[in-house]
Amino acid sequence: MDKKNSLKKRIFKGIAGTLIIVTVVSVGATELICGRIFRRAEPQKSNSAPASSVACDADSVTFQSRGVQLRGWLYNVEKSRALIVMVHGFHDDQDCFSLLVKSFTKQGFSVLTFDGTAAGTSDGDRIVGIQQARYDTLAALDYVASRSELSDIPVVLFGYSMGAYGVLTAMNDADASPAAVIAVAGCNATTDLMVNCAEKYVSVFANLGRPFLWMRDRITSGADGDKTAAEALENAAWPVLLVQGADDTTVPYELSAYCKGIDSGNKNVSCLLVSAAGHADHSGVLPRSDDGSGLEADETEKSLIDDIVRFIEDSLKH
């Protein structure tokens, strides 16, 4: 009996040891892969002046997000109706909002744009993951709160792609509640999106990495690694507009914040699906036409901008 018990113990220890080694190696490999995915995509840009076609003053701003210096621009509109804080997507920068900045400032809104961690003009060599947009959003809101001249202006959050996930998961945790939130092409959960992206390369085997992605997110982001747009949308006590491209394959419908917004049953949440040709995919859904200047909108973009402005105006009435 002693020999049998001893054998069982050795087998158990062998299996447990193997599982520990496999887990450590897999988490390490996951971190190595994510480290490459989430590193700075392009060299740091110089902090050049914003587009001259924006007819208002623009002041350069700096603030820190988790110890990293971020840089951006505050477009000051006299007698501003609201301040729109804009958060860009993955491997993008604040330049993607040039058309929207021009449109919003013309409508009487001040705008704050900035380059997130390890993007554009801001410092940093890498980000922790999609959760970085949440941290950068909260940092931007802290900066706004620190400016006394902005304290009486309603704040509207606007996020695109990774930035949409950022504004949604940050909106309930900010010191001051936003007047409204617009999220364009945002995902619901980071792990689901990462697995979906991996499936394009390794098919069903991508799901084998799910627990290690979850562990990696918990190690790098703690409790923030589990935050979902769905949870945030259920608790939203202010107007939220979710915009989704009908043919988005980067953030598919079933993984989108848009889908969870419909499921939430929250009357504060509105959903807008864009199906026009050339604008129904992930990159096309954000208004940013390029006619050489990058600042002219086509009819579909004008319609979407009008819808967004109308949503903001209605939100400010409540």
C-alpha positions, 0 to 999 in steps of 0.5 A: 500500500505504501508503494502505491501511495508513494507512486500516486504522490509522485504522479500527482507531483509530476502532473502538478509540476508539469502544469506549473511549468506549462503555465509559467512558460505560457504566461511568459510567452503570452507576455512576450507576444503582447509585448511586441503587439503593444509596443510603440508602432512608429517613432515619436512625432514632433509636437507640431501645431494643429491644423490651421483650418481650425478656427479657434485658439489651440494651446499645447497641453501636457499631463501624466498617465501612470508616470508617462508624459502625454501631449495634446492640444486644447482647442478653446472656443469662446463661450464654449457649450461643452468640452469634448475629450477625445481618445484615439484608437490602437496604433493611432494618434490624435491626428485621426480627429482633425475633421471632427475637431474642425466640426465640433469647434465650429459648433461651439464646443471646445475640444481636448485631443491628446496622444495616448501612451506610446503614441504620436508625440507622447512618451512611452515605449509600450502600453499595458494593453487595450486597458491603457486607454482607460488609464489615459482617459482618467488621466485626461479627466484629472487634467481637465479637473485641474484647470480652474477655467474648465471646471464649469464646462460640461465634459463630453467623452468621445472615444474611437476603437481602443479609445471607445473601450477606454471612455466606457470603462472610465466613465463610471470611475471619474471624479466628476460625471460626464455630461455624455459619452460617445463610443465609436467601434469599441469592444466589450472585453479585451480578452475576447477581442484578443482571442478573436484576432488570434483566431485569424491566424491560428483558428480554434487554437487561439482559445487555448491561450485565453486563460493565459491572456486572462492571467496576463491582464490580471498581472499587468492591470489587476482588477482593471483586466476584467473590466467590460463595456457591458458592466459600465453600460448597465450602470451609466447614469448619463446619455451614451451613444454607441456607433458601430460599423455594420461590416466591422471585422476588427470588432465584430458585432457580437464582441462590440460594446454596441451589441452589449448596449442593445442588450443592456436595456439601459434607457440612457444608451442609444445605438447607431449602426452605420451601413453606408458603403466605405463607412461600415468597416472599422476604420471607415466608421470614424469621420476622417475624410482625406481630400488632401487636407484631411478636413472635408467630410462626405455626405455620410460623414456629415450625417454622422457628425450631425447625429453626434452633435444633436446627441450632445446638444440633447444630452446637455439639456438634461 
